[in-house]
Amino acid sequence: MEPENREEGSQVLSKIARRKELQAQYGYDLDRERLAVIEAAKPLNGRLLEAGTGRGHLALNLARLGFRLVSFDQSAEQLEFARQNLEAHGLAGLVELRQEDGENLSFADNSFDVIFAVNLVHHLKKPYRVLDELRRVLAPSGKLVISDFNERGLTMMAEIHRQEGDEHEVSSVSLEAVEAYLQAKGMNIKKSSTDFEIILVATGPDRV
């Protein structure tokens, strides 16, 4: 790695570590939360997709467990964070990072067996459009795993963003509304939670 790139990489990893430290002060263990989502989604078989890479935390935890996956984000900056994060742990080879518009995905119908969307919904301007796209690329026998902050989690993130000098924007569409929408589409929902997150595992009408 060139010196300039090394410096940029160090800055990225420092930002990731700082955010994790801030979250830990509120009792939020980021890796433990991601592992809880993975556990709720098991068994994991077939082709995996992550919607909303962010800084790569879910992808990193899946890769640590030996899973290969495709992970997309609309933001090139976030994808660079994720790339640096994965490379620092020697796991970049297990994750295909893609820049995609969640409202208009390039993937073919029925492409993935498991799709994760962790802490994505509260960022979306058109969540139902994105959900429809995720359902389109999900195999008929697949599962859609959606996790997002509960009120405690959102309060924590609002305070962390305030400390970092910005604002945590939150969609008006709640996870409860997402659950109702998926049920109306004939999907079965298995719901669980942690202290900070609500986890929905949605499967087709002929699945449990």
C-alpha positions as CSV (number, residue, x, y, z in Angstrom):
1,M,0.0,0.0,0.0
2,E,1.3,3.5,-0.9
3,P,2.0,5.9,2.0
4,E,-0.9,8.1,1.1
5,N,-3.3,5.2,0.8
6,R,-1.9,3.8,4.1
7,E,-2.7,7.1,5.8
8,E,-6.2,7.2,4.3
9,G,-6.8,3.6,5.4
10,S,-5.6,4.4,8.9
11,Q,-8.0,7.4,9.1
12,V,-10.9,5.2,7.9
13,L,-10.1,2.5,10.5
14,S,-9.8,5.1,13.2
15,K,-13.2,6.5,12.4
16,I,-14.7,3.0,12.5
17,A,-13.0,2.3,15.9
18,R,-14.1,5.6,17.3
19,R,-17.8,5.0,16.4
20,K,-17.6,1.5,18.0
21,E,-16.1,3.0,21.1
22,L,-18.9,5.6,21.3
23,Q,-21.6,2.9,20.9
24,A,-19.9,0.8,23.5
25,Q,-20.3,3.6,26.0
26,Y,-24.1,3.1,25.7
27,G,-23.8,-0.7,26.1
28,Y,-24.1,-1.3,22.3
29,D,-21.7,-4.1,21.2
30,L,-21.7,-3.7,17.5
31,D,-20.3,-7.1,16.6
32,R,-22.6,-8.9,19.2
33,E,-25.6,-7.1,17.6
34,R,-24.6,-8.3,14.1
35,L,-24.1,-11.8,15.4
36,A,-27.6,-11.7,16.9
37,V,-29.0,-10.9,13.5
38,I,-27.0,-13.7,11.8
39,E,-28.2,-16.2,14.5
40,A,-31.8,-15.1,14.0
41,A,-31.4,-15.7,10.2
42,K,-30.0,-19.3,10.5
43,P,-29.9,-21.6,8.7
44,L,-28.0,-19.7,6.0
45,N,-27.8,-21.5,2.7
46,G,-27.3,-20.5,-0.9
47,R,-26.4,-17.1,-2.2
48,L,-26.3,-14.2,0.3
49,L,-26.9,-10.5,-0.4
50,E,-26.5,-7.6,2.0
51,A,-28.5,-4.4,1.2
52,G,-26.8,-1.3,2.6
53,T,-23.2,-2.2,3.3
54,G,-22.4,0.8,5.5
55,R,-19.0,0.4,7.0
56,G,-19.1,-3.3,6.4
57,H,-19.8,-4.6,9.9
58,L,-22.4,-7.3,8.9
59,A,-20.3,-8.4,5.9
60,L,-17.3,-8.6,8.2
61,N,-19.1,-10.8,10.7
62,L,-20.5,-13.1,8.0
63,A,-17.1,-13.4,6.4
64,R,-15.5,-14.3,9.8
65,L,-17.9,-17.2,9.9
66,G,-16.8,-18.3,6.5
67,F,-19.7,-17.1,4.4
68,R,-19.3,-15.5,0.9
69,L,-21.7,-12.7,0.0
70,V,-22.5,-9.8,-2.3
71,S,-23.0,-6.5,-0.4
72,F,-24.2,-3.3,-2.0
73,D,-24.5,0.3,-1.0
74,Q,-25.4,3.5,-2.9
75,S,-22.6,5.4,-1.3
76,A,-19.1,5.1,-2.8
77,E,-17.7,6.5,0.5
78,Q,-19.4,3.9,2.6
79,L,-18.2,1.1,0.3
80,E,-14.6,2.4,0.7
81,F,-15.0,2.3,4.5
82,A,-16.2,-1.3,4.1
83,R,-13.4,-2.2,1.8
84,Q,-10.8,-0.9,4.2
85,N,-12.5,-2.6,7.1
86,L,-12.6,-6.0,5.4
87,E,-9.0,-5.7,4.1
88,A,-7.8,-4.9,7.6
89,H,-9.2,-8.2,8.8
90,G,-7.9,-10.1,5.7
91,L,-11.5,-11.0,4.6
92,A,-12.0,-8.8,1.5
93,G,-11.9,-11.9,-0.7
94,L,-15.1,-13.2,0.7
95,V,-17.2,-10.1,0.0
96,E,-18.1,-8.7,-3.4
97,L,-18.8,-5.0,-2.9
98,R,-21.1,-3.4,-5.4
99,Q,-22.4,0.2,-5.8
100,E,-26.1,-0.1,-6.5
101,D,-29.3,1.9,-6.3
102,G,-31.6,0.1,-3.9
103,E,-34.6,1.3,-5.8
104,N,-33.4,-0.1,-9.1
105,L,-31.1,-3.1,-8.6
106,S,-29.2,-4.6,-11.4
107,F,-29.6,-8.2,-10.2
108,A,-31.9,-10.6,-12.0
109,D,-35.1,-11.8,-10.4
110,N,-34.8,-14.6,-7.8
111,S,-31.0,-14.2,-7.6
112,F,-30.5,-14.6,-3.8
113,D,-31.5,-17.1,-1.1
114,V,-30.9,-14.8,1.9
115,I,-31.0,-11.0,1.9
116,F,-30.0,-8.9,4.9
117,A,-30.9,-5.3,5.5
118,V,-29.4,-4.1,8.8
119,N,-30.0,-0.6,10.0
120,L,-31.0,0.4,6.5
121,V,-34.8,1.0,6.7
122,H,-34.5,4.2,8.8
123,H,-32.2,5.8,6.2
124,L,-34.5,5.1,3.2
125,K,-36.5,7.8,1.4
126,K,-38.6,5.2,-0.4
127,P,-38.5,2.1,1.8
128,Y,-41.4,0.3,0.1
129,R,-39.8,0.7,-3.3
130,V,-36.5,-0.8,-1.9
131,L,-38.4,-3.6,-0.2
132,D,-40.2,-4.4,-3.5
133,E,-36.8,-4.6,-5.2
134,L,-35.4,-6.9,-2.5
135,R,-38.4,-9.1,-2.8
136,R,-37.9,-9.2,-6.6
137,V,-34.3,-10.5,-6.3
138,L,-35.2,-12.9,-3.5
139,A,-35.7,-16.6,-4.4
140,P,-39.2,-17.9,-3.8
141,S,-37.9,-20.1,-1.1
142,G,-35.6,-17.4,0.3
143,K,-35.7,-15.3,3.4
144,L,-35.5,-11.5,3.9
145,V,-33.8,-10.5,7.1
146,I,-34.5,-6.9,8.2
147,S,-33.1,-5.5,11.4
148,D,-33.3,-1.9,12.6
149,F,-32.9,0.2,15.8
150,N,-35.7,0.3,18.4
151,E,-36.4,3.5,20.3
152,R,-33.4,2.9,22.6
153,G,-31.1,2.4,19.6
154,L,-32.4,5.5,17.8
155,T,-31.9,7.6,20.9
156,M,-28.3,6.3,21.2
157,M,-27.5,7.0,17.5
158,A,-29.0,10.5,17.7
159,E,-26.7,11.3,20.6
160,I,-23.7,9.8,18.9
161,H,-24.3,11.8,15.7
162,R,-24.7,15.0,17.9
163,Q,-21.3,14.3,19.5
164,E,-19.9,13.8,16.0
165,G,-21.3,17.2,14.9
166,D,-24.2,16.1,12.6
167,E,-27.8,14.9,12.7
168,H,-29.1,11.3,12.5
169,E,-31.9,11.5,10.0
170,V,-34.7,8.9,10.4
171,S,-37.4,7.9,8.0
172,S,-41.0,8.3,9.0
173,V,-41.6,4.7,8.1
174,S,-41.3,2.5,11.1
175,L,-40.2,-1.1,11.3
176,E,-43.7,-2.0,12.5
177,A,-45.0,-0.5,9.2
178,V,-42.5,-2.6,7.3
179,E,-43.6,-5.7,9.1
180,A,-47.3,-5.0,8.2
181,Y,-46.3,-4.3,4.6
182,L,-44.5,-7.6,4.2
183,Q,-47.3,-9.5,5.8
184,A,-49.8,-7.8,3.4
185,K,-47.6,-9.2,0.6
186,G,-48.1,-12.7,2.0
187,M,-44.8,-13.1,3.8
188,N,-44.5,-14.9,7.2
189,I,-42.6,-12.9,9.8
190,K,-40.5,-14.3,12.6
191,K,-39.8,-11.5,15.0
192,S,-37.1,-11.2,17.7
193,S,-35.1,-8.5,19.4
194,T,-32.1,-7.4,21.3
195,D,-31.8,-4.4,23.7
196,F,-31.2,-2.1,20.8
197,E,-32.6,-3.8,17.7
198,I,-35.8,-5.4,16.3
199,I,-35.1,-8.3,13.9
200,L,-37.6,-9.5,11.3
201,V,-37.1,-12.7,9.3
202,A,-39.6,-12.8,6.4
203,T,-40.2,-15.8,4.3
204,G,-42.6,-16.7,1.6
205,P,-46.2,-17.7,2.3
206,D,-45.4,-21.4,2.0
207,R,-42.5,-21.2,4.5
208,V,-42.2,-21.1,8.3
